[in-house]
Amino acid sequence: QVRLVESGGGLVQAGGSLRLSCAASGINITVNTMAWYRQAPGKQRELVARIVSDGSTNYADSLKGRFTISRDNAKNTVYLEINTLEPEDTAVYYCNYRRYSYGVGYNYWGQGTQVTVSS
């Protein structure tokens, strides 16, 4: 059974930093692609960053530079570090794993962690 548990969100002032964690169980993050998404109030959920099985990473074009995705293989945990936070970063951040079976993709989501940035 796949389970993703996010933590690390909170209320921070603009310019601050946060590190979000996603503890995974039921899957091995080192052989799968893991991702972070976010959903701001009234907006669609959007991709923030991905980390692939070989450790390579990619980011949404509009978010490059302030976000860093990483993982700790021993802890089976994926991280998202956000620097120089802006009020526009206020959103619920979700960890994602997408499994493919016979060409059909199935998304698994955590419960999300709220990030609120005050100006």
N, C-alpha and C positions, 0 to 999 in steps of 0.2 A: 504494500500500500504506500503510495507516494504521499509524503507530507512535507510541506514547506512552511517554515515559521520565520516570519520577519521580526526584527527588533531594531531598536536604535533611533527611532524617530523621536521628535519632540518639538518644542518651541525654541527657536533660536533667533538671534538678531541678524539682520543683514550683514554680510561680510564674514559671518562665522562658518564653521565647518561641522559636518556630521559624518559618521560612518554607520551605514546601515548593514545589518547582517541578515543572512538567510540560511538557516540551518535546515539541511535537507535530510530526509530519511526515506528509505524505500528505493532509492536510486543512488548510483555512483556518479557524482558530479564530474569526475575526471574523464568520463567517457561520453558525456552528454553536453549539449549546449544549454547553458543557463542564461537567463536574461533578467534584467530589471525593466519594469515599466512604471509609469506614473499616470495618475489621473487627477487633474485639477478640477475644482468645482465647475460644473456646467460644461466640461470639455470631455472629449473622447480620451480613452486610454492610449498612451503613446509609448513607443519603445524608447528607452534611455540608453541601454548598453547590453551587449552580449559578450559572453566568454565561451569559446569553443573548446572542444575536448583537447586540442593541442595547445591550449593556453592563449591562443591569439584572441584579440578583442576588437570589437568595433562599436562605434557610438553613433547616435543620431547626429546628423550634420550640425544641427542648431545647438547641440549641447557639448560639442567637443571642447576640451580644454579644462573644464571645471569638474568633470566627473571621471572617476577611475573605478573600473570593475576589476575585481581580483578574486582569488579563491584560496582557501586553505584545504588542501587535499586530505590531510590527516583529520581535520574536523568536519570534513564534508560540508563546508560552509562557503557561501559566496558573499562577497562584500561589495558595497557601493560607497565610495567616498565622494562626498560633495564638498567642494571648496568655494569660498567666496559666495556664499548663499545669497540669493536674491529673493525678494517677495514673490516673484513669478515662479519660483521653485516650490511654492506651497502646493502640496498635493498629497494624495495617498500613494505610497510607493509599494509596488507589488513585485514579488519574486515569481519567476515563470520557468516552467520546464515544459517542453513540447515533445511528446512522444509520437512516433509515426508507426502505424501498423497497416500494412498492405496499402501504403500510399495515402492513408488518411491521418491527418494530424489531430492530436488530442492535447489540449492545454490543461496544465495543472497550475493552480495559483495558490499563493499563500493568502492569509487574511488581510495583509497589507499593514503598513506602518505609516502613521500620519506625520508629515513634516510641515511645520508651520513656520514661516519666516516673517518676522516683524521688521518694519522699516524704521 
